[in-house]
Amino acid sequence: MPADRDLHVYLLPQLVPVERLRDGVAVVIDVLRATTTIIHALAAGCVAVRPCAEVEEARTLANGLPAGKVLLGGERRGVAPPGFDLGNSPRKYTPRVCRDMTLVFTTTNGTRALLRAASAQRILIAAFVNYSAVCELLRQEKRPVYIICAGTDGEVTLEDTLLAGALVENLADPARIRLNDGARIAWDCFETHGRCLRGALELSLGGANLKQLGYDEDIRDSAQVDTFHLVPEVRFDPLRIEVGTVGIATSYWPKK
């Protein structure tokens, strides 16, 4: 890791000092479920994901893209809005559905966290399912790293904090990396709860919401580590997410 580099965690998007992001790399996290689903969709063959803040914005964008080459996906209150092709369940984004398609995607928390990161020099998408690929890429970076957790309806969530803490554990060298308090809180959280990942996700606010909706499988899918070795990145003009880097099959997951 480069010397004297910042590694900061923001437990909610509204805590992010947007002007600070301009010199660094933002890592956006919404474990349950937006970033997990984005990774599944790209791994299944989507050529790009077009994130939108609002449902009507997503509908308008999808209607303007070539027919037969676009999927409209996402959620409000955990379920797909009327007229959407797919919701926010990762396993629904299969190769049969996704290959060569553009996904127009809007969620309650994740896509808004992503848009909050728009001023960063580089924006990466992270979940447990691509943990080691993200670690590999960040280990090669020389710029400051800013990890942004989506939370749920303005509240800090255990699942996002856990992943942020796992990334901090892998990247932090006390002699060379400057951590903010958010990074230290996330690191401590992972040290406490990271040994039973699926159980922690089931207990979290996001997990409890999904269980009430009957989406237990989404929790299991989101708790899988290193299912994929790709790192999605945000591109501009137009705003979209594409596969940026395909990592090596090395595991950085901490041995507990």
Secondary structure, 3 states (H helix, E strand, C coil): CCCCEEEEEECCHHHCCHHHHHHCEEEEECCCCHHHHHHHHHHCCCCEEEECCCHHHHHHHHHCCCCCCEEEEECECCECCCCCCECCCHHHCCHHHHCCCEEEEECCCHHHHHHHCCCCCEEEEECHHHHHHHHHHHHHCCCCEEEEECCECCECCHHHHHHHHHHHHHHCCCCCEEECHHHHHHHHHHHHHCCCHHHHHHHCHHHHHHHHHCCHHHHHHHCCCCCCCEEEEEECCCCEEEEEEECCCCCCCCCC
